[in-house]
Amino acid sequence: MKKATISMRGMFMLLLLMMTLCCFGGMTASAASLSRPGNLRHSSSKDRVITVKWNSVSGASGYEVYMKYGKNDYKLLGRTSSKNSFSKSGLKVGEKYTFRVRAYKRTYDGKTSYSPYSNTVTITATKMSSAALSVHSAYYYASLKSTVRVYDFTTNNHRTVSAGTKVTATAFSGLVYCYLPDGHKVRTASKNLYYYNLKVTTKDVYKKKTKEAYVNERQFGSSTDYLIWVNQYSLRCTIFKGSRGKWKQVYSWPCVIGKFITRTPMGIFKIEKYGYNYGGRIAYFGNYSSYYGSYNGIHNYVDGQTTGAASHGCIRLSKTRISWLATHCPVGTTVVIY
């Protein structure tokens, strides 16, 4: 009986080992069969900065981005995790840069397998004009948590700023440029700041030429003849017609954006679908939110407020203007929030 018991135990262990090997073998095969990233494309540009984007690959751990220029060979720029876009800065104006991407997956034994390379895309680095560079998103009202020593870019000297001093902060993280009550420009770490509201204006501060310069020099593209740009600082939703680098303003409307605690997400999106809600048409855009069970949307006013930072993240326009969007801007139209 003892021998029989040992034999059964051995058979069980052998079966378990075979199942384990089969399981891990399947994982390795899956990793080796990663499909190549599709539709590598030019997403946008900034001042000597190029951003590329590609379609996600199912099962990938991340992506490797390569670039070459002139007669040089491809060089690895870096790896991303699940993010399917990459920005390269510090480029030479007028130089043409070629990009390609491949997906990778780490296997159970610490090895890495790779997909074939994506298509290539060649983009010329550009310099933005002073008009385009003057455009910015909403700033922040903030105050200093404690007394800090900062560098004053207005006087080119160091100075001490007291705790509780109210400032206008230009960003929400990292090293932040701030404007003091006396108008001087300083810089401090975001951890030193207490943020409490968005700073916006109801004035249409950017001229038509400036708006066109911004979207054209940023090289935004769209799969349709229209482009929608929402500037959070000036509370304007501007519609352009044309193509990448050749956009012309059609309309510029005042709008409502998300308030400080539910700020409208910034980025480059597209209209995913149209529907009906809030007493009229709604254009859904952006990333799907499992919490809300929907996309962000551009929809009708809901409380009589026609401009300001007051929504839960959606963009609000008048019913007639939403209807115009639904008629003229098809699904796939790019929506830029900045």
FENFEN-V197545 format. One record per run of one state. SS is the DSSP state (helix for helix, strand for strand, loop for the rest). FROM is the first residue (numbers start at 1). LEN is the number of residues. If there is no record, write none. Layout:
BEGIN
<<SS & FROM & LEN> <SS & FROM & LEN>>
END
This chain:
BEGIN
<<loop & 1 & 1> <helix & 2 & 31> <loop & 33 & 8> <strand & 41 & 6> <loop & 47 & 2> <strand & 49 & 5> <loop & 54 & 8> <strand & 62 & 8> <loop & 70 & 5> <strand & 75 & 6> <loop & 81 & 4> <strand & 85 & 4> <loop & 89 & 7> <strand & 96 & 11> <loop & 107 & 5> <strand & 112 & 3> <loop & 115 & 6> <strand & 121 & 4> <loop & 125 & 5> <helix & 130 & 4> <loop & 134 & 5> <strand & 139 & 6> <loop & 145 & 3> <strand & 148 & 5> <loop & 153 & 4> <strand & 157 & 5> <loop & 162 & 4> <strand & 166 & 4> <loop & 170 & 5> <strand & 175 & 5> <loop & 180 & 5> <strand & 185 & 5> <helix & 190 & 3> <strand & 193 & 7> <loop & 200 & 8> <helix & 208 & 10> <loop & 218 & 8> <strand & 226 & 6> <loop & 232 & 4> <strand & 236 & 6> <loop & 242 & 6> <strand & 248 & 7> <loop & 255 & 1> <strand & 256 & 3> <loop & 259 & 1> <helix & 260 & 3> <loop & 263 & 4> <strand & 267 & 11> <loop & 278 & 2> <strand & 280 & 10> <loop & 290 & 4> <strand & 294 & 7> <loop & 301 & 7> <strand & 308 & 4> <loop & 312 & 3> <strand & 315 & 3> <loop & 318 & 1> <helix & 319 & 10> <loop & 329 & 5> <strand & 334 & 4> <loop & 338 & 1>>
END
